[in-house]
Amino acid sequence: MNVKLFIIFVCFTLFIGFPERGYAENSSAAMKNQTDNLVSLSDQVFHYSIAKQDKAAASLLHELSEKWNHSLDLYSEKEQQVIGTSIVKLKVLLKTQANQQEIADAAASLRLGFDALQNEGAPMWKEKRSDIMEPLSRMNTALKNKKQEHYQYELNQFLNEYAIIYPALIIDGRPDMVTLLDQRITTLTNHRLEDIKESKRISQVNRITDDMNRLFKQSRNGKDENTMGLMTIIGGIVVAVLAYVSWVRYTAERKRRSRIH
């Protein structure tokens, strides 16, 4: 993860804060058509990104951004800020020629975010279930076998996957469930270097696993049921920042101990 990018991301989100004001009164047909067009464009951006065709991806992303900005009155202010922030993140990554995996992950996150704007069908973020749940299972196994380094690696895998679906969760997920999950993940990540009994960590991982399972089982929410505020979005970004910071601390501590021994 790129710490400079996260700083830009956090500052941007803090700057643009948003109140919930409901939806502009536009026809559902116009909204559906526009959303379908935006989803299609975001899908193209995603495919160019994973094909490492950064110039083509950046060009289409610019077009997507323009169309998004011209259709803001169709969407809630929460959706405007979630999608807008995701667009800015991918733009920064493409402009700075960041790691290709970071670009691909950001493009996937944006694609899932746009899909979450739709009311019909199963949301795409639920297709990431195995990518989320498998690292949690391996974390549990690593803790039981007292393999700390393996646990730390799988924790980072989980955090990376969670960051990808997070914008979609904000738009489509139940606010109370996502808020609780953020709190649990932040607690686990912030104390990853502390000397805590395996049984306690296993309990923490199990609670996160249960929360994630409930989220994946929920039905697609109606737009008016989503009332998450700025602090929930910041919470998700903090999780990602903590993942980077705590991993740096972990590797530094390992190096320090190796020098001592």
SEVEX-892736 format. One line per field, with one value per residue (C-alpha): residue number from 0; x, y, z; residue in one letter. Coordinates in pm, 1 decimal, always signed. Layout:
<recs>
n <- c(NUM, ...)
xx <- c(X, ...)
yy <- c(Y, ...)
zz <- c(Z, ...)
res <- c(A, ...)
</recs>
This chain:
<recs>
n <- c(0, 1, 2, 3, 4, 5, 6, 7, 8, 9, 10, 11, 12, 13, 14, 15, 16, 17, 18, 19, 20, 21, 22, 23, 24, 25, 26, 27, 28, 29, 30, 31, 32, 33, 34, 35, 36, 37, 38, 39, 40, 41, 42, 43, 44, 45, 46, 47, 48, 49, 50, 51, 52, 53, 54, 55, 56, 57, 58, 59, 60, 61, 62, 63, 64, 65, 66, 67, 68, 69, 70, 71, 72, 73, 74, 75, 76, 77, 78, 79, 80, 81, 82, 83, 84, 85, 86, 87, 88, 89, 90, 91, 92, 93, 94, 95, 96, 97, 98, 99, 100, 101, 102, 103, 104, 105, 106, 107, 108, 109, 110, 111, 112, 113, 114, 115, 116, 117, 118, 119, 120, 121, 122, 123, 124, 125, 126, 127, 128, 129, 130, 131, 132, 133, 134, 135, 136, 137, 138, 139, 140, 141, 142, 143, 144, 145, 146, 147, 148, 149, 150, 151, 152, 153, 154, 155, 156, 157, 158, 159, 160, 161, 162, 163, 164, 165, 166, 167, 168, 169, 170, 171, 172, 173, 174, 175, 176, 177, 178, 179, 180, 181, 182, 183, 184, 185, 186, 187, 188, 189, 190, 191, 192, 193, 194, 195, 196, 197, 198, 199, 200, 201, 202, 203, 204, 205, 206, 207, 208, 209, 210, 211, 212, 213, 214, 215, 216, 217, 218, 219, 220, 221, 222, 223, 224, 225, 226, 227, 228, 229, 230, 231, 232, 233, 234, 235, 236, 237, 238, 239, 240, 241, 242, 243, 244, 245, 246, 247, 248, 249, 250, 251, 252, 253, 254, 255, 256, 257, 258, 259, 260)
xx <- c(+0.0, +117.0, +115.2, +126.1, -182.2, -366.4, -279.4, -423.4, -725.5, -795.2, -746.6, -975.0, -1247.1, -1221.1, -1243.9, -1552.0, -1762.0, -2127.0, -2468.8, -2747.9, -3012.2, -3196.9, -3238.4, -3313.9, -3659.5, -3579.0, -3744.6, -3630.2, -3602.9, -3354.6, -3155.2, -3146.2, -3031.5, -2759.2, -2643.3, -2625.9, -2408.1, -2178.3, -2150.1, -2054.8, -1783.3, -1646.4, -1631.9, -1420.3, -1190.0, -1149.6, -1060.9, -807.0, -654.3, -607.4, -467.1, -205.6, -316.8, -287.8, -323.8, -646.3, -772.8, -690.6, -864.9, -1181.9, -1165.9, -1166.6, -1475.5, -1638.7, -1559.2, -1711.1, -2032.2, -2051.6, -2013.1, -2294.4, -2533.1, -2478.6, -2833.9, -2955.6, -2769.6, -2753.1, -2470.4, -2334.7, -2312.5, -2159.6, -1879.2, -1813.3, -1790.2, -1612.3, -1344.7, -1294.2, -1250.1, -990.8, -801.6, -773.5, -676.9, -391.5, -267.6, -272.2, -108.1, +173.6, +225.9, +170.2, +205.0, -12.3, -181.5, -281.9, -424.7, -615.5, -753.7, -865.4, -1031.8, -1210.8, -1324.2, -1462.7, -1640.4, -1803.7, -1904.2, -2086.8, -2257.8, -2382.2, -2577.6, -2807.7, -3123.9, -3166.5, -2997.4, -2730.4, -2459.4, -2117.0, -1938.4, -2094.2, -1897.5, -1588.0, -1705.4, -1438.3, -1165.3, -1273.5, -1359.5, -1063.8, -797.5, -1006.7, -1013.7, -637.8, -583.9, -775.5, -570.5, -242.1, -332.8, -424.4, -90.2, +91.5, +232.7, +249.3, +413.9, +157.7, -120.6, +17.4, +38.2, -320.2, -440.9, -296.3, -462.8, -796.4, -750.2, -663.5, -976.2, -1193.6, -1066.4, -1172.1, -1535.3, -1560.8, -1709.4, -1977.0, -2046.5, -2102.0, -2354.7, -2527.5, -2453.7, -2651.1, -2503.5, -2513.7, -2342.8, -2068.4, -2002.1, -1967.4, -1742.1, -1518.3, -1479.3, -1381.3, -1130.6, -974.5, -931.6, -773.4, -538.2, -436.8, -322.7, -167.5, +182.7, +81.3, +144.1, -212.9, -321.7, -405.0, -745.5, -837.1, -720.7, -911.1, -1221.5, -1171.9, -1126.5, -1435.1, -1648.7, -1527.2, -1600.2, -1954.9, -2009.7, -1884.3, -2110.2, -2411.0, -2318.7, -2286.8, -2626.9, -2813.3, -3046.3, -2977.8, -3092.1, -3325.0, -3147.1, -3341.1, -3231.2, -2864.6, -2791.2, -2420.4, -2237.5, -1890.6, -1745.4, -1826.3, -1638.1, -1345.6, -1355.2, -1298.0, -1011.9, -858.0, -868.8, -664.4, -417.3, -380.5, -306.9, -13.9, +118.8, +88.3, +258.0, +550.9, +572.2, +555.4, +838.3, +1050.3, +1000.6, +1101.3, +1420.8, +1498.8, +1453.3, +1665.2, +1951.9, +1921.2, +1931.9)
yy <- c(+0.0, +352.5, +575.6, +899.6, +792.5, +715.6, +1058.6, +1219.9, +991.9, +1074.0, +1449.0, +1450.9, +1265.1, +1488.4, +1793.6, +1688.7, +1569.1, +1517.2, +1537.7, +1301.4, +1498.5, +1225.6, +1198.5, +1448.0, +1393.8, +1243.7, +965.7, +615.0, +532.2, +813.7, +709.4, +344.2, +430.6, +661.6, +411.5, +136.2, +359.7, +444.2, +79.4, -13.5, +253.1, +151.0, -207.2, -97.2, +99.8, -210.1, -435.9, -189.1, -158.7, -530.2, -554.6, -295.9, -53.8, +247.8, +517.5, +368.0, +320.6, +682.7, +811.0, +614.8, +710.4, +1077.3, +1013.9, +826.3, +1109.7, +1368.0, +1169.9, +1107.9, +1478.1, +1560.2, +1314.7, +1394.1, +1517.9, +1160.7, +1031.3, +1092.8, +1302.8, +992.4, +812.3, +1120.0, +1130.5, +755.0, +724.8, +1058.5, +959.5, +622.9, +798.6, +1036.1, +745.0, +561.8, +882.7, +941.2, +584.2, +599.8, +941.5, +839.5, +506.9, +315.4, -57.8, -245.1, -445.9, -125.5, +9.3, -312.5, -320.7, +43.3, -18.6, -323.2, -121.1, +151.6, -107.8, -263.9, +80.1, +164.4, -174.7, -107.8, +190.5, -50.4, -181.6, -500.9, -838.5, -963.3, -704.6, -786.6, -726.7, -1049.5, -1239.6, -1150.4, -1364.1, -1632.9, -1368.7, -1222.8, -1535.0, -1755.7, -1524.7, -1509.4, -1888.7, -1907.7, -1642.9, -1862.4, -2168.6, -1978.1, -1857.6, -2208.0, -2334.1, -2034.6, -1926.3, -1553.3, -1453.9, -1647.2, -1484.0, -1136.4, -1214.7, -1340.9, -1040.4, -813.5, -1023.8, -982.4, -606.7, -564.2, -750.9, -564.8, -231.9, -336.3, -399.0, -116.0, +155.9, -90.9, -182.1, +183.4, +219.4, -117.7, -256.5, -217.9, +84.9, -68.0, -386.8, -207.7, +31.1, -257.2, -446.7, -141.2, -114.8, -480.1, -465.5, -144.3, -298.3, -613.7, -422.1, -157.0, -423.0, -669.0, -626.6, -658.6, -973.2, -1102.5, -1458.9, -1661.8, -1743.3, -1374.1, -1312.2, -1618.2, -1480.9, -1146.0, -1315.1, -1529.7, -1222.9, -1055.6, -1377.4, -1386.7, -1020.3, -1074.6, -1377.1, -1171.2, -897.5, -1141.5, -1291.6, -959.5, -866.9, -565.1, -260.8, +9.2, +338.4, +522.2, +274.0, +370.5, +649.2, +612.3, +931.9, +1065.1, +895.8, +549.5, +623.4, +762.9, +445.9, +233.7, +452.1, +433.9, +53.5, +71.2, +319.8, +104.5, -195.8, -11.3, +139.9, -174.7, -385.0, -143.1, -160.5, -539.4, -576.0, -317.2, -501.5, -831.4, -674.7, -524.0, -856.4, -1040.5, -796.3, -850.6, -1228.6)
zz <- c(+0.0, -80.0, +229.1, +25.9, -163.2, +158.5, +298.0, -15.3, +7.2, +373.4, +327.4, +24.8, +211.3, +517.9, +296.4, +106.5, +399.4, +329.0, +494.9, +403.7, +214.2, +28.3, -346.0, -615.6, -755.1, -1092.6, -1282.8, -1195.6, -1565.4, -1628.5, -1324.7, -1432.8, -1784.3, -1659.4, -1398.8, -1661.2, -1880.5, -1590.2, -1488.0, -1844.6, -1854.0, -1514.4, -1639.6, -1936.8, -1707.2, -1493.4, -1786.3, -1925.9, -1578.9, -1525.2, -1879.6, -1771.7, -2044.3, -1817.6, -2083.7, -2216.1, -1861.2, -1772.9, -2086.4, -2015.2, -1649.2, -1752.7, -1965.5, -1678.3, -1438.6, -1673.6, -1716.1, -1343.4, -1266.6, -1509.1, -1343.9, -976.9, -926.6, -977.2, -671.5, -299.1, -158.3, +10.8, -322.3, -483.8, -229.2, -219.4, -597.8, -635.5, -386.3, -557.8, -892.8, -745.5, -589.7, -922.8, -1104.0, -859.1, -897.2, -1276.1, -1285.0, -1049.8, -1230.1, -911.2, -859.3, -1110.2, -837.4, -659.1, -984.5, -1052.7, -698.0, -716.1, -1053.4, -912.7, -611.7, -838.9, -1053.2, -747.5, -622.3, -944.0, -943.1, -588.8, -725.0, -906.3, -742.7, -943.2, -918.2, -680.6, -608.8, -750.6, -421.4, -291.6, -555.1, -350.6, -61.3, -94.4, -135.0, +199.5, +396.4, +300.2, +451.9, +770.9, +784.8, +729.1, +998.4, +1240.4, +1147.5, +1175.5, +1524.5, +1638.6, +1505.9, +1658.6, +1323.4, +1381.1, +1054.1, +852.8, +1053.4, +979.3, +608.0, +592.2, +791.5, +524.2, +255.1, +429.1, +472.8, +105.2, -4.7, +244.6, +110.9, -240.6, -147.1, +106.7, -120.3, -232.2, +130.3, +219.0, -61.8, -36.1, +310.6, +630.8, +811.5, +1160.5, +1045.9, +852.3, +1141.2, +1388.1, +1148.9, +1105.4, +1481.4, +1515.9, +1229.2, +1359.9, +1705.8, +1564.2, +1334.4, +1584.4, +1832.5, +1588.8, +1738.1, +2100.7, +2300.8, +2316.0, +2386.3, +2078.3, +2225.4, +2238.0, +1882.0, +1763.1, +1931.9, +1754.9, +1417.4, +1476.9, +1549.1, +1229.4, +1039.9, +1178.3, +1088.5, +734.7, +691.0, +796.9, +551.2, +263.4, +348.5, +355.8, +72.0, -147.9, +49.0, -76.9, -139.7, +130.7, +396.4, +366.3, +612.6, +683.4, +764.0, +700.8, +1007.8, +870.3, +548.6, +745.4, +955.8, +647.8, +531.8, +879.9, +854.7, +536.3, +685.8, +996.3, +777.1, +623.1, +946.3, +1154.4, +886.7, +878.0, +1256.7, +1245.0, +993.5, +1176.9, +1504.9, +1343.4, +1210.8, +1551.5, +1726.8, +1470.5, +1534.4, +1909.6, +1872.0)
res <- c(M, N, V, K, L, F, I, I, F, V, C, F, T, L, F, I, G, F, P, E, R, G, Y, A, E, N, S, S, A, A, M, K, N, Q, T, D, N, L, V, S, L, S, D, Q, V, F, H, Y, S, I, A, K, Q, D, K, A, A, A, S, L, L, H, E, L, S, E, K, W, N, H, S, L, D, L, Y, S, E, K, E, Q, Q, V, I, G, T, S, I, V, K, L, K, V, L, L, K, T, Q, A, N, Q, Q, E, I, A, D, A, A, A, S, L, R, L, G, F, D, A, L, Q, N, E, G, A, P, M, W, K, E, K, R, S, D, I, M, E, P, L, S, R, M, N, T, A, L, K, N, K, K, Q, E, H, Y, Q, Y, E, L, N, Q, F, L, N, E, Y, A, I, I, Y, P, A, L, I, I, D, G, R, P, D, M, V, T, L, L, D, Q, R, I, T, T, L, T, N, H, R, L, E, D, I, K, E, S, K, R, I, S, Q, V, N, R, I, T, D, D, M, N, R, L, F, K, Q, S, R, N, G, K, D, E, N, T, M, G, L, M, T, I, I, G, G, I, V, V, A, V, L, A, Y, V, S, W, V, R, Y, T, A, E, R, K, R, R, S, R, I, H)
</recs>
